Amino acid sequence: MNQGTTETFTAPDKMSAGMRRNGVMICAFFGLGWYVGGAGVLPAGAYWVGLGLAAAVSIALVVAVYRVGSGRERPRELPKDWGRRYGIWVGVEVVLIVAAVVLANRFDLVDFLPGTIAVIVGLHFVPLARAFDEPIYRWGGIAMTVAGLGGVAAAFGDGLVAGGIAGIGSALVLWATGFAVLKRG
């Protein structure tokens, strides 16, 4: 192995399809969760209509992943240590989220939590793009980080609006990422 390069292997079709399916499912599930977390900013009628639409989008992603074939043009090339990389980045994400919750509660900065957590989650997607050979995760991660930063900025004024920006923004990003992964494969 040359310094600066990573040994890779071609993922078998079944493994690649499983990664695609899991990625889309995660985007569907957490997209709905982020929507619910941020939708408190909406008036009652819009909340319920939005919740219905959010559930429909998430369900559509879950159903589509089993019905829509992959449009992937080349095999998935994974780093040999892809599982380790995934575990490390999820571990870092969890530790940072727990630390953010503890610190926000300790210093009475809870209005900043939705945005901060969205930034953490968004940033964790960036290295996963390489670990899963899925460049869409990089763009989704950057977009979610921007939504989170919008939530952090809004927290200086109104905590409810901050949660809405981070939550609904992150939901939209996750759903868009899920549909992009569904299409690309």
ABEGO torsion letter per residue (X at the ends): XBBGBBBBBBBBAAAAAAAAAAAAAAAAAAAAAAAAAAAAABBAAAAAAAAAAAAAAAAAAAAAAAABBBABABBBBBBAAAAAAAAAAAAAAAAAAAAAAAAAAAAGAAAAAAAAAAAAAAAAAAAAAAAAGBAAAAAAAAAAAAAAAAAAAAAAABAAAAAAAAAAAAAAAAAAAAAAAAAAX
